[in-house]
């Protein structure tokens, strides 16, 4: 935060109020950052899981692939 702005806010509201507001802002920012990190991590895990499934599928022989596809399409 800009020092001049912080000084003006302290003059208006008092040091403890401004410091508490800054702490709350930082806590909220951390929560938002953590939420974003969690969502991105889940998406990365999902992509990794899908990639592993694709890699496994590619290792199967043609008959097994066809049987698997038919099983998925016609349960």
HUCOR-V186946 format. One record per pair of residues at least 24 apart in sequence whose C-alpha atoms are under 6 Angstrom apart, sorted by the first residue. I is the first residue (numbers start at 1). GAP is how many residues later the second one is. Records with the same first field share a line. If there is no record, write none. Layout:
I: GAP + GAP
//
This chain:
none
//
